[in-house]
Amino acid sequence: MKLFIITLLLVSMTACSDEQQTKRQIRALLSWTATADMALDGRAKMLVSKSFTALTMERCGKEIGSLSKELPTSPQDLTALAGRLNTIIGATHDDIVNDRIGTVSQHLEDLRGVEAELKASAGTAQ
């Protein structure tokens, strides 16, 4: 009986720690998404330079890509959303580097849509 209780406690502690780790990863994804959003919004309003925005998109893409590899495989939608974020940020970076500024507004809208989906799927929507 004691062994069963100890096993149950260990399993529940591990589950809680995995859940907390996933929440931290989601918060980090949301933070990098917000960073990309701010830089892209600033570029759309011509408040920040092309080079700053390109470097920011590059860094956000790297960080989101790294975080998406660390996400647990069980919530497939989170991994898919992180992949979509990375795709949007990559396309945004390419468009900025190649002076295609007409697409910035669409990328910003796409980014915000995926960010809202990520918040909703993570249970952090406000």
The first five atom37 places (N, CA, C, CB, O) and aatype in JSON, in Angstrom:
{
  "aatype": [12, 11, 10, 13, 9, 9, 16, 10, 10, 10, 19, 15, 12, 16, 0, 4, 15, 3, 6, 5, 5, 16, 11, 1, 5, 9, 1, 0, 10, 10, 15, 17, 16, 0, 16, 0, 3, 12, 0, 10, 3, 7, 1, 0, 11, 12, 10, 19, 15, 11, 15, 13, 16, 0, 10, 16, 12, 6, 1, 4, 7, 11, 6, 9, 7, 15, 10, 15, 11, 6, 10, 14, 16, 15, 14, 5, 3, 10, 16, 0, 10, 0, 7, 1, 10, 2, 16, 9, 9, 7, 0, 16, 8, 3, 3, 9, 19, 2, 3, 1, 9, 7, 16, 19, 15, 5, 8, 10, 6, 3, 10, 1, 7, 19, 6, 0, 6, 10, 11, 0, 15, 0, 7, 16, 0, 5],
  "atom_mask": [
    [1, 1, 1, 1, 1],
    [1, 1, 1, 1, 1],
    [1, 1, 1, 1, 1],
    [1, 1, 1, 1, 1],
    [1, 1, 1, 1, 1],
    [1, 1, 1, 1, 1],
    [1, 1, 1, 1, 1],
    [1, 1, 1, 1, 1],
    [1, 1, 1, 1, 1],
    [1, 1, 1, 1, 1],
    [1, 1, 1, 1, 1],
    [1, 1, 1, 1, 1],
    [1, 1, 1, 1, 1],
    [1, 1, 1, 1, 1],
    [1, 1, 1, 1, 1],
    [1, 1, 1, 1, 1],
    [1, 1, 1, 1, 1],
    [1, 1, 1, 1, 1],
    [1, 1, 1, 1, 1],
    [1, 1, 1, 1, 1],
    [1, 1, 1, 1, 1],
    [1, 1, 1, 1, 1],
    [1, 1, 1, 1, 1],
    [1, 1, 1, 1, 1],
    [1, 1, 1, 1, 1],
    [1, 1, 1, 1, 1],
    [1, 1, 1, 1, 1],
    [1, 1, 1, 1, 1],
    [1, 1, 1, 1, 1],
    [1, 1, 1, 1, 1],
    [1, 1, 1, 1, 1],
    [1, 1, 1, 1, 1],
    [1, 1, 1, 1, 1],
    [1, 1, 1, 1, 1],
    [1, 1, 1, 1, 1],
    [1, 1, 1, 1, 1],
    [1, 1, 1, 1, 1],
    [1, 1, 1, 1, 1],
    [1, 1, 1, 1, 1],
    [1, 1, 1, 1, 1],
    [1, 1, 1, 1, 1],
    [1, 1, 1, 0, 1],
    [1, 1, 1, 1, 1],
    [1, 1, 1, 1, 1],
    [1, 1, 1, 1, 1],
    [1, 1, 1, 1, 1],
    [1, 1, 1, 1, 1],
    [1, 1, 1, 1, 1],
    [1, 1, 1, 1, 1],
    [1, 1, 1, 1, 1],
    [1, 1, 1, 1, 1],
    [1, 1, 1, 1, 1],
    [1, 1, 1, 1, 1],
    [1, 1, 1, 1, 1],
    [1, 1, 1, 1, 1],
    [1, 1, 1, 1, 1],
    [1, 1, 1, 1, 1],
    [1, 1, 1, 1, 1],
    [1, 1, 1, 1, 1],
    [1, 1, 1, 1, 1],
    [1, 1, 1, 0, 1],
    [1, 1, 1, 1, 1],
    [1, 1, 1, 1, 1],
    [1, 1, 1, 1, 1],
    [1, 1, 1, 0, 1],
    [1, 1, 1, 1, 1],
    [1, 1, 1, 1, 1],
    [1, 1, 1, 1, 1],
    [1, 1, 1, 1, 1],
    [1, 1, 1, 1, 1],
    [1, 1, 1, 1, 1],
    [1, 1, 1, 1, 1],
    [1, 1, 1, 1, 1],
    [1, 1, 1, 1, 1],
    [1, 1, 1, 1, 1],
    [1, 1, 1, 1, 1],
    [1, 1, 1, 1, 1],
    [1, 1, 1, 1, 1],
    [1, 1, 1, 1, 1],
    [1, 1, 1, 1, 1],
    [1, 1, 1, 1, 1],
    [1, 1, 1, 1, 1],
    [1, 1, 1, 0, 1],
    [1, 1, 1, 1, 1],
    [1, 1, 1, 1, 1],
    [1, 1, 1, 1, 1],
    [1, 1, 1, 1, 1],
    [1, 1, 1, 1, 1],
    [1, 1, 1, 1, 1],
    [1, 1, 1, 0, 1],
    [1, 1, 1, 1, 1],
    [1, 1, 1, 1, 1],
    [1, 1, 1, 1, 1],
    [1, 1, 1, 1, 1],
    [1, 1, 1, 1, 1],
    [1, 1, 1, 1, 1],
    [1, 1, 1, 1, 1],
    [1, 1, 1, 1, 1],
    [1, 1, 1, 1, 1],
    [1, 1, 1, 1, 1],
    [1, 1, 1, 1, 1],
    [1, 1, 1, 0, 1],
    [1, 1, 1, 1, 1],
    [1, 1, 1, 1, 1],
    [1, 1, 1, 1, 1],
    [1, 1, 1, 1, 1],
    [1, 1, 1, 1, 1],
    [1, 1, 1, 1, 1],
    [1, 1, 1, 1, 1],
    [1, 1, 1, 1, 1],
    [1, 1, 1, 1, 1],
    [1, 1, 1, 1, 1],
    [1, 1, 1, 0, 1],
    [1, 1, 1, 1, 1],
    [1, 1, 1, 1, 1],
    [1, 1, 1, 1, 1],
    [1, 1, 1, 1, 1],
    [1, 1, 1, 1, 1],
    [1, 1, 1, 1, 1],
    [1, 1, 1, 1, 1],
    [1, 1, 1, 1, 1],
    [1, 1, 1, 1, 1],
    [1, 1, 1, 0, 1],
    [1, 1, 1, 1, 1],
    [1, 1, 1, 1, 1],
    [1, 1, 1, 1, 1]
  ],
  "atom_positions": [
    [[0.82, -1.19, 0.0], [0.0, 0.0, 0.0], [0.87, 1.26, 0.0], [-0.94, -0.01, 1.21], [0.62, 2.21, -0.74]],
    [[1.91, 1.25, 0.85], [2.8, 2.41, 0.91], [3.5, 2.62, -0.43], [3.85, 2.24, 2.02], [3.66, 3.75, -0.89]],
    [[3.89, 1.53, -1.04], [4.56, 1.63, -2.34], [3.63, 2.24, -3.38], [5.03, 0.25, -2.8], [4.07, 3.05, -4.2]],
    [[2.37, 1.87, -3.35], [1.39, 2.43, -4.28], [1.23, 3.92, -4.07], [0.03, 1.73, -4.11], [1.2, 4.69, -5.03]],
    [[1.14, 4.35, -2.83], [0.97, 5.78, -2.52], [2.21, 6.57, -2.93], [0.69, 5.98, -1.0], [2.11, 7.65, -3.5]],
    [[3.38, 6.02, -2.65], [4.62, 6.7, -3.03], [4.7, 6.82, -4.55], [5.85, 5.95, -2.47], [5.07, 7.87, -5.08]],
    [[4.37, 5.74, -5.25], [4.39, 5.76, -6.71], [3.4, 6.79, -7.25], [4.06, 4.38, -7.27], [3.72, 7.54, -8.17]],
    [[2.22, 6.82, -6.67], [1.2, 7.77, -7.09], [1.67, 9.21, -6.88], [-0.11, 7.53, -6.33], [1.47, 10.06, -7.75]],
    [[2.29, 9.48, -5.75], [2.81, 10.82, -5.48], [3.91, 11.2, -6.47], [3.34, 10.9, -4.04], [3.94, 12.33, -6.97]],
    [[4.81, 10.28, -6.74], [5.89, 10.57, -7.69], [5.36, 10.84, -9.09], [6.88, 9.42, -7.73], [5.83, 11.74, -9.77]],
    [[4.38, 10.05, -9.51], [3.79, 10.25, -10.83], [3.09, 11.6, -10.91], [2.81, 9.12, -11.17], [3.22, 12.31, -11.9]],
    [[2.34, 11.95, -9.87], [1.63, 13.24, -9.89], [2.61, 14.41, -9.84], [0.65, 13.32, -8.72], [2.36, 15.44, -10.46]],
    [[3.71, 14.27, -9.1], [4.7, 15.34, -9.05], [5.36, 15.51, -10.41], [5.76, 15.04, -7.98], [5.6, 16.64, -10.84]],
    [[5.64, 14.42, -11.09], [6.23, 14.5, -12.42], [5.27, 15.14, -13.4], [6.63, 13.11, -12.91], [5.67, 15.96, -14.22]],
    [[4.0, 14.77, -13.31], [2.99, 15.36, -14.2], [2.88, 16.86, -13.98], [1.62, 14.69, -13.98], [2.78, 17.62, -14.93]],
    [[2.9, 17.27, -12.72], [2.83, 18.71, -12.42], [4.05, 19.43, -12.96], [2.7, 18.94, -10.9], [3.94, 20.52, -13.52]],
    [[5.22, 18.82, -12.79], [6.42, 19.48, -13.26], [6.43, 19.56, -14.79], [7.67, 18.74, -12.76], [6.89, 20.56, -15.34]],
    [[5.95, 18.53, -15.48], [5.84, 18.57, -16.94], [4.87, 19.66, -17.37], [5.4, 17.21, -17.5], [5.13, 20.39, -18.33]],
    [[3.76, 19.77, -16.67], [2.76, 20.79, -17.0], [3.34, 22.19, -16.78], [1.49, 20.61, -16.15], [3.12, 23.09, -17.6]],
    [[4.07, 22.37, -15.69], [4.7, 23.66, -15.42], [5.74, 24.0, -16.49], [5.34, 23.67, -14.03], [5.86, 25.14, -16.92]],
    [[6.5, 22.99, -16.9], [7.5, 23.2, -17.95], [6.83, 23.62, -19.25], [8.34, 21.92, -18.16], [7.31, 24.52, -19.94]],
    [[5.73, 22.96, -19.59], [5.0, 23.31, -20.81], [4.48, 24.73, -20.72], [3.85, 22.33, -21.06], [4.55, 25.48, -21.7]],
    [[3.95, 25.11, -19.57], [3.45, 26.48, -19.4], [4.57, 27.5, -19.56], [2.78, 26.65, -18.02], [4.38, 28.55, -20.16]],
    [[5.74, 27.2, -19.02], [6.89, 28.1, -19.17], [7.28, 28.23, -20.65], [8.1, 27.6, -18.34], [7.59, 29.32, -21.12]],
    [[7.26, 27.11, -21.36], [7.6, 27.14, -22.77], [6.58, 27.95, -23.57], [7.7, 25.72, -23.33], [6.94, 28.69, -24.49]],
    [[5.32, 27.81, -23.21], [4.27, 28.58, -23.9], [4.44, 30.07, -23.62], [2.86, 28.11, -23.46], [4.31, 30.89, -24.52]],
    [[4.74, 30.41, -22.36], [4.98, 31.82, -22.04], [6.17, 32.37, -22.82], [5.22, 32.0, -20.52], [6.15, 33.51, -23.29]],
    [[7.21, 31.56, -22.96], [8.37, 31.99, -23.74], [8.0, 32.18, -25.22], [9.52, 30.97, -23.61], [8.43, 33.14, -25.85]],
    [[7.2, 31.26, -25.76], [6.73, 31.41, -27.15], [5.94, 32.7, -27.31], [5.86, 30.2, -27.56], [6.13, 33.44, -28.27]],
    [[5.05, 32.95, -26.35], [4.24, 34.17, -26.41], [5.11, 35.42, -26.29], [3.17, 34.16, -25.3], [4.83, 36.44, -26.92]],
    [[6.14, 35.35, -25.49], [7.05, 36.49, -25.33], [7.78, 36.79, -26.64], [8.06, 36.21, -24.2], [7.87, 37.95, -27.04]],
    [[8.3, 35.77, -27.29], [8.99, 35.99, -28.56], [8.01, 36.42, -29.64], [9.72, 34.72, -29.0], [8.37, 37.21, -30.52]],
    [[6.79, 35.93, -29.57], [5.77, 36.36, -30.53], [5.45, 37.83, -30.33], [4.48, 35.5, -30.38], [5.29, 38.58, -31.3]],
    [[5.35, 38.25, -29.07], [5.09, 39.66, -28.78], [6.25, 40.54, -29.26], [4.85, 39.86, -27.27], [6.03, 41.65, -29.75]],
    [[7.46, 40.05, -29.11], [8.62, 40.79, -29.59], [8.54, 40.98, -31.11], [9.93, 40.06, -29.22], [8.77, 42.08, -31.62]],
    [[8.22, 39.91, -31.81], [8.07, 40.0, -33.27], [6.94, 40.95, -33.64], [7.81, 38.61, -33.88], [7.06, 41.73, -34.58]],
    [[5.85, 40.88, -32.9], [4.69, 41.75, -33.14], [5.09, 43.22, -33.0], [3.55, 41.41, -32.16], [4.76, 44.04, -33.86]],
    [[5.79, 43.55, -31.91], [6.18, 44.94, -31.68], [7.12, 45.45, -32.78], [6.86, 45.09, -30.32], [6.95, 46.57, -33.28]],
    [[8.09, 44.63, -33.15], [9.03, 45.06, -34.19], [8.32, 45.23, -35.53], [10.18, 44.05, -34.33], [8.57, 46.19, -36.26]],
    [[7.45, 44.29, -35.84], [6.73, 44.36, -37.12], [5.75, 45.52, -37.14], [5.99, 43.05, -37.37], [5.6, 46.19, -38.17]],
    [[5.09, 45.77, -36.03], [4.18, 46.91, -35.93], [4.96, 48.22, -36.1], [3.43, 46.9, -34.58], [4.51, 49.13, -36.79]],
    [[6.12, 48.29, -35.46], [6.96, 49.48, -35.61], [7.43, 49.67, -37.04], [0.0, 0.0, 0.0], [7.52, 50.8, -37.52]],
    [[7.73, 48.57, -37.72], [8.15, 48.67, -39.12], [6.99, 49.09, -40.01], [8.73, 47.32, -39.61], [7.17, 49.87, -40.94]],
    [[5.81, 48.57, -39.74], [4.63, 48.93, -40.53], [4.35, 50.43, -40.42], [3.39, 48.13, -40.07], [3.87, 51.05, -41.38]],
    [[4.66, 51.01, -39.27], [4.46, 52.45, -39.05], [5.71, 53.25, -39.38], [4.04, 52.71, -37.6], [5.76, 54.46, -39.15]],
    [[6.73, 52.56, -39.91], [8.0, 53.19, -40.29], [8.69, 53.85, -39.1], [7.77, 54.23, -41.4], [9.34, 54.89, -39.24]],
    [[8.55, 53.25, -37.92], [9.18, 53.77, -36.71], [10.51, 53.09, -36.39], [8.24, 53.62, -35.54], [11.31, 53.61, -35.63]],
    [[10.72, 51.92, -36.98], [11.99, 51.22, -36.77], [12.6, 50.89, -38.13], [11.78, 49.92, -35.91], [11.9, 50.79, -39.14]],
    [[13.9, 50.71, -38.13], [14.61, 50.49, -39.39], [14.4, 49.07, -39.92], [16.1, 50.74, -39.2], [14.01, 48.15, -39.21]],
    [[14.68, 48.95, -41.19], [14.6, 47.65, -41.87], [15.58, 46.67, -41.22], [14.9, 47.8, -43.38], [15.23, 45.52, -40.97]],
    [[16.81, 47.13, -40.96], [17.82, 46.22, -40.41], [17.45, 45.75, -39.01], [19.19, 46.91, -40.39], [17.64, 44.58, -38.68]],
    [[16.92, 46.65, -38.18], [16.5, 46.26, -36.84], [15.39, 45.21, -36.92], [16.02, 47.48, -36.04], [15.42, 44.2, -36.21]],
    [[14.41, 45.46, -37.77], [13.29, 44.54, -37.9], [13.76, 43.19, -38.44], [12.21, 45.12, -38.83], [13.32, 42.14, -37.95]],
    [[14.64, 43.21, -39.42], [15.15, 41.95, -39.99], [15.9, 41.14, -38.94], [16.06, 42.24, -41.19], [15.71, 39.93, -38.82]],
    [[16.76, 41.82, -38.17], [17.5, 41.12, -37.11], [16.57, 40.58, -36.03], [18.54, 42.06, -36.49], [16.77, 39.48, -35.52]],
    [[15.56, 41.37, -35.69], [14.6, 40.93, -34.68], [13.82, 39.71, -35.16], [13.64, 42.07, -34.33], [13.62, 38.76, -34.41]],
    [[13.39, 39.74, -36.41], [12.65, 38.59, -36.97], [13.54, 37.35, -37.01], [12.13, 38.92, -38.39], [13.08, 36.24, -36.73]],
    [[14.8, 37.55, -37.36], [15.74, 36.42, -37.41], [15.89, 35.8, -36.02], [17.11, 36.88, -37.94], [15.84, 34.58, -35.87]],
    [[16.08, 36.64, -35.01], [16.26, 36.14, -33.64], [14.98, 35.48, -33.14], [16.66, 37.29, -32.69], [15.03, 34.41, -32.53]],
    [[13.84, 36.1, -33.38], [12.57, 35.51, -32.95], [12.35, 34.16, -33.62], [11.39, 36.46, -33.28], [11.9, 33.21, -32.97]],
    [[12.67, 34.07, -34.89], [12.53, 32.8, -35.6], [13.4, 31.71, -35.0], [0.0, 0.0, 0.0], [12.96, 30.57, -34.83]],
    [[14.64, 32.06, -34.67], [15.55, 31.08, -34.05], [15.02, 30.62, -32.7], [16.95, 31.67, -33.89], [15.0, 29.42, -32.4]],
    [[14.59, 31.57, -31.88], [14.11, 31.22, -30.54], [12.82, 30.41, -30.59], [13.89, 32.5, -29.71], [12.67, 29.44, -29.85]],
    [[11.9, 30.8, -31.46], [10.64, 30.06, -31.58], [10.91, 28.66, -32.13], [9.65, 30.82, -32.49], [10.29, 27.69, -31.7]],
    [[11.83, 28.56, -33.09], [12.2, 27.25, -33.62], [12.78, 26.35, -32.55], [0.0, 0.0, 0.0], [12.45, 25.17, -32.47]],
    [[13.64, 26.91, -31.73], [14.24, 26.15, -30.63], [13.19, 25.72, -29.62], [15.33, 26.98, -29.94], [13.17, 24.57, -29.17]],
    [[12.31, 26.65, -29.26], [11.26, 26.32, -28.29], [10.29, 25.28, -28.84], [10.49, 27.58, -27.9], [9.81, 24.42, -28.1]],
    [[10.0, 25.34, -30.12], [9.04, 24.39, -30.7], [9.59, 22.97, -30.65], [8.7, 24.78, -32.14], [8.82, 22.01, -30.58]],
    [[10.9, 22.82, -30.69], [11.51, 21.49, -30.58], [11.41, 20.95, -29.16], [12.98, 21.54, -31.01], [11.44, 19.73, -28.96]],
    [[11.3, 21.83, -28.18], [11.23, 21.42, -26.79], [9.81, 21.14, -26.31], [11.85, 22.47, -25.92], [9.61, 20.57, -25.24]],
    [[8.82, 21.55, -27.09], [7.44, 21.34, -26.68], [7.13, 19.85, -26.62], [6.46, 22.04, -27.64], [7.63, 19.08, -27.44]],
    [[6.32, 19.45, -25.65], [5.95, 18.04, -25.58], [5.14, 17.64, -26.82], [5.13, 17.75, -24.3], [4.48, 18.47, -27.44]],
    [[5.21, 16.38, -27.16], [4.54, 15.91, -28.38], [3.05, 15.69, -28.19], [5.17, 14.64, -28.86], [2.33, 15.56, -29.17]],
    [[2.57, 15.66, -26.96], [1.15, 15.36, -26.75], [0.22, 16.46, -27.25], [0.89, 15.13, -25.3], [-0.74, 16.14, -27.96]],
    [[0.44, 17.74, -26.92], [-0.47, 18.73, -27.51], [0.01, 19.11, -28.91], [-0.57, 19.99, -26.61], [0.71, 20.11, -29.08]],
    [[-0.38, 18.33, -29.9], [0.07, 18.54, -31.27], [-0.25, 19.94, -31.78], [-0.54, 17.52, -32.19], [0.5, 20.5, -32.58]],
    [[-1.37, 20.5, -31.31], [-1.74, 21.82, -31.79], [-0.71, 22.87, -31.39], [-3.1, 22.22, -31.25], [-0.49, 23.82, -32.14]],
    [[-0.06, 22.72, -30.23], [0.97, 23.68, -29.82], [2.18, 23.6, -30.74], [1.39, 23.42, -28.36], [2.73, 24.63, -31.14]],
    [[2.58, 22.4, -31.07], [3.71, 22.23, -31.97], [3.39, 22.79, -33.35], [4.1, 20.74, -32.07], [4.22, 23.44, -33.98]],
    [[2.17, 22.54, -33.81], [1.75, 23.06, -35.12], [1.7, 24.58, -35.11], [0.38, 22.49, -35.51], [2.11, 25.22, -36.08]],
    [[1.19, 25.16, -34.02], [1.13, 26.62, -33.92], [2.53, 27.22, -33.9], [0.36, 27.04, -32.66], [2.78, 28.25, -34.54]],
    [[3.43, 26.59, -33.17], [4.81, 27.08, -33.15], [5.43, 27.0, -34.54], [5.66, 26.27, -32.14], [6.18, 27.89, -34.94]],
    [[5.12, 25.95, -35.27], [5.6, 25.83, -36.65], [5.04, 26.92, -37.55], [0.0, 0.0, 0.0], [5.76, 27.47, -38.38]],
    [[3.76, 27.22, -37.37], [3.15, 28.3, -38.16], [3.78, 29.64, -37.81], [1.63, 28.36, -37.92], [4.03, 30.46, -38.7]],
    [[4.04, 29.87, -36.53], [4.71, 31.12, -36.12], [6.06, 31.23, -36.82], [4.9, 31.16, -34.58], [6.41, 32.28, -37.35]],
    [[6.8, 30.15, -36.81], [8.11, 30.16, -37.43], [8.02, 30.43, -38.93], [8.82, 28.84, -37.18], [8.85, 31.15, -39.48]],
    [[7.02, 29.87, -39.58], [6.82, 30.09, -41.01], [6.5, 31.56, -41.29], [5.7, 29.2, -41.54], [7.06, 32.16, -42.21]],
    [[5.6, 32.13, -40.5], [5.22, 33.54, -40.67], [6.42, 34.45, -40.46], [4.07, 33.92, -39.7], [6.66, 35.37, -41.24]],
    [[7.16, 34.18, -39.39], [8.31, 35.03, -39.09], [9.39, 34.89, -40.16], [8.89, 34.67, -37.7], [10.03, 35.87, -40.52]],
    [[9.59, 33.68, -40.67], [10.55, 33.49, -41.76], [10.15, 34.24, -43.02], [0.0, 0.0, 0.0], [10.99, 34.88, -43.65]],
    [[8.88, 34.16, -43.37], [8.39, 34.89, -44.55], [8.5, 36.39, -44.35], [6.93, 34.5, -44.86], [8.84, 37.13, -45.27]],
    [[8.21, 36.83, -43.13], [8.32, 38.26, -42.81], [9.76, 38.73, -42.96], [7.81, 38.53, -41.38], [10.03, 39.77, -43.56]],
    [[10.68, 37.95, -42.41], [12.1, 38.29, -42.51], [12.51, 38.41, -43.98], [12.96, 37.23, -41.8], [13.16, 39.38, -44.36]],
    [[12.14, 37.43, -44.78], [12.5, 37.46, -46.21], [11.92, 38.69, -46.9], [12.01, 36.19, -46.9], [12.61, 39.34, -47.69]],
    [[10.67, 39.0, -46.62], [10.04, 40.16, -47.26], [10.7, 41.46, -46.84], [8.55, 40.2, -46.91], [10.87, 42.37, -47.66]],
    [[11.08, 41.57, -45.57], [11.73, 42.79, -45.1], [13.11, 42.94, -45.73], [11.85, 42.79, -43.55], [13.46, 44.03, -46.2]],
    [[13.87, 41.87, -45.75], [15.21, 41.91, -46.35], [15.13, 42.28, -47.83], [15.92, 40.56, -46.17], [16.01, 42.97, -48.35]],
    [[14.1, 41.82, -48.51], [13.95, 42.07, -49.95], [13.08, 43.29, -50.26], [13.36, 40.86, -50.62], [12.61, 43.46, -51.38]],
    [[12.86, 44.14, -49.25], [12.11, 45.4, -49.4], [10.68, 45.23, -49.91], [12.85, 46.3, -50.34], [10.17, 46.09, -50.62]],
    [[10.05, 44.14, -49.55], [8.64, 43.95, -49.91], [7.81, 44.41, -48.71], [8.32, 42.44, -50.29], [7.31, 43.59, -47.94]],
    [[7.67, 45.72, -48.57], [6.99, 46.27, -47.39], [5.47, 46.19, -47.49], [7.4, 47.71, -47.19], [4.78, 46.37, -46.49]],
    [[4.95, 45.92, -48.66], [3.51, 45.81, -48.83], [2.91, 44.62, -48.11], [0.0, 0.0, 0.0], [1.7, 44.57, -47.89]],
    [[3.74, 43.66, -47.74], [3.24, 42.44, -47.08], [3.29, 42.53, -45.56], [4.04, 41.25, -47.54], [2.79, 41.63, -44.88]],
    [[3.87, 43.59, -45.03], [4.05, 43.7, -43.58], [2.72, 43.64, -42.84], [4.78, 45.01, -43.24], [2.61, 42.95, -41.83]],
    [[1.73, 44.34, -43.33], [0.43, 44.35, -42.65], [-0.2, 42.96, -42.62], [-0.52, 45.33, -43.34], [-0.78, 42.57, -41.6]],
    [[-0.08, 42.22, -43.72], [-0.64, 40.87, -43.75], [0.11, 39.95, -42.79], [-0.59, 40.3, -45.18], [-0.51, 39.14, -42.09]],
    [[1.43, 40.07, -42.76], [2.21, 39.25, -41.83], [1.85, 39.57, -40.38], [3.72, 39.46, -42.06], [1.75, 38.68, -39.54]],
    [[1.67, 40.85, -40.1], [1.3, 41.26, -38.75], [-0.06, 40.67, -38.36], [1.26, 42.79, -38.65], [-0.23, 40.19, -37.24]],
    [[-1.0, 40.71, -39.28], [-2.33, 40.13, -39.03], [-2.22, 38.62, -38.8], [-3.28, 40.43, -40.21], [-2.85, 38.08, -37.89]],
    [[-1.44, 37.94, -39.63], [-1.24, 36.49, -39.48], [-0.59, 36.16, -38.14], [-0.38, 35.95, -40.62], [-1.0, 35.23, -37.45]],
    [[0.42, 36.94, -37.78], [1.13, 36.74, -36.52], [0.18, 36.89, -35.34], [2.29, 37.72, -36.39], [0.2, 36.07, -34.41]],
    [[-0.64, 37.92, -35.37], [-1.59, 38.14, -34.27], [-2.65, 37.05, -34.2], [-2.26, 39.51, -34.43], [-3.1, 36.68, -33.12]],
    [[-3.04, 36.52, -35.35], [-4.01, 35.42, -35.37], [-3.45, 34.17, -34.72], [0.0, 0.0, 0.0], [-4.14, 33.52, -33.93]],
    [[-2.22, 33.82, -35.05], [-1.6, 32.64, -34.47], [-1.33, 32.86, -32.98], [-0.29, 32.29, -35.2], [-1.47, 31.94, -32.18]],
    [[-0.96, 34.08, -32.62], [-0.74, 34.4, -31.21], [-2.03, 34.21, -30.42], [-0.23, 35.86, -31.05], [-2.0, 33.66, -29.31]],
    [[-3.15, 34.64, -30.96], [-4.44, 34.45, -30.29], [-4.78, 32.97, -30.16], [-5.56, 35.19, -31.05], [-5.3, 32.53, -29.13]],
    [[-4.5, 32.19, -31.2], [-4.74, 30.75, -31.14], [-3.86, 30.1, -30.08], [-4.48, 30.1, -32.51], [-4.31, 29.22, -29.35]],
    [[-2.61, 30.53, -30.0], [-1.69, 29.98, -29.01], [-2.17, 30.29, -27.6], [-0.28, 30.54, -29.22], [-2.14, 29.43, -26.72]],
    [[-2.62, 31.52, -27.38], [-3.15, 31.89, -26.07], [-4.38, 31.06, -25.73], [-3.5, 33.39, -26.03], [-4.52, 30.58, -24.6]],
    [[-5.26, 30.89, -26.69], [-6.49, 30.13, -26.45], [-6.19, 28.66, -26.16], [-7.43, 30.25, -27.65], [-6.76, 28.08, -25.25]],
    [[-5.29, 28.08, -26.93], [-5.0, 26.66, -26.73], [-4.22, 26.43, -25.44], [-4.22, 26.11, -27.91], [-4.26, 25.33, -24.88]],
    [[-3.52, 27.45, -24.98], [-2.76, 27.32, -23.75], [-3.6, 27.68, -22.53], [-1.54, 28.21, -23.8], [-3.14, 27.52, -21.39]],
    [[-4.8, 28.15, -22.75], [-5.65, 28.53, -21.63], [-5.24, 29.83, -20.99], [0.0, 0.0, 0.0], [-5.59, 30.1, -19.84]],
    [[-4.49, 30.66, -21.73], [-4.04, 31.94, -21.18], [-4.73, 33.12, -21.82], [-2.55, 32.07, -21.34], [-4.33, 34.26, -21.6]],
    [[-5.76, 32.86, -22.61], [-6.48, 33.97, -23.25], [-7.14, 34.82, -22.19], [-7.53, 33.45, -24.26], [-7.7, 34.32, -21.21]],
    [[-7.07, 36.12, -22.42], [-7.64, 37.03, -21.42], [-8.89, 37.67, -21.93], [-6.64, 38.09, -21.01], [-9.51, 38.47, -21.22]]
  ]
}
